[in-house]
Amino acid sequence: MIDFFGVTAPQLETFILVMIRVFGMLAVFPIFSAPQVPQHVRFGFGLLISFILFKVVPPIAALPSMYDLVAAVVAQVVLGVIIGFVASLVFVSFQFAGELIDLQIGFAVANVLNPLTQQNVTIIGELELALATLVFLATDSHHLLIQGIAGSFTLVPLPFISLNPRVMWDAVSFLSLALVDVFKIAAPPAGALFLTNVALAFMARVAPQMNVFVVGFPIQIGVGLTVLALSLSLLGVVGPDMFHDVALQMDTVMRGLRM
């Protein structure tokens, strides 16, 4: 058996696959993939986790050919992308809820650049995303992601994965749950703004000479921002439950990818 500086070929292949899976997950996981985190910090963090997990992950049998090694590497990348997609749904929910509120208030015409996705987003959408990030870190929910990385090697042993069609349906169901979360977050301001628009519509019918557009715009902004400020505390209540659900969803998907 080939020995590289005291490391056998199966051990070397195991470390490579562990490192690819860890880096693949960190590359798409929320927070860890943010461009605000320096690349050398992300690299060092991923390398540290890889070394730690390499000590506890059982070494695989030597792969018979280079094609099998390439297939195993691709499998780890695919697993990381799928798990990262599921983990990011909750943050997309917060951002989309903010965009719905922006649309109701009238702030949707003003866009800012989101440094996380390098895309133009609305103002309250970016605020909701920032608050979700703070709640995520304050409740130590990022520990669940790290635990998910470590637990993935038990749920989906190296070196290959199974692309079970059930995983696709699980992802679709999780996406539908994310849409439900959107309405939970956006419900108080959006509901108040809907009632405000109904009241303005009645005013327009009762007093046609009044310019509802000029009067309604500042009213919508005032009502929207007031209700939004009052409902922000709810993020600390629903946020941890949503992040806990993400951990369960990651567990479900990884069980579906198991060979």
Buried (B, 14 or more C-beta within 10 A) or exposed (E): EEEEEEEBBBBBBBBBBBBBBBBBBBBBBBBBBEEEEEEEEBEEBBEEBBEEBBEEBEBBEBBEEEEBBEEBBEBBBBBBEBBBBBBBBBBBBBBBBBBBBBBBBBBBEEBEEBEBBEEEBBBBBBBBBBBBBEBBEEBEBBEBBBEBBBBBBEBBBBBBBEBBEBBEEBBEEBBEBBBEBBBBBBBBBBEBBEEBBEEBEEBBEEEEEEEBEEBBEEBBBEBBBEBBEEBBEEBEEEBBEBBEBBBEBBBBBBBBBBE
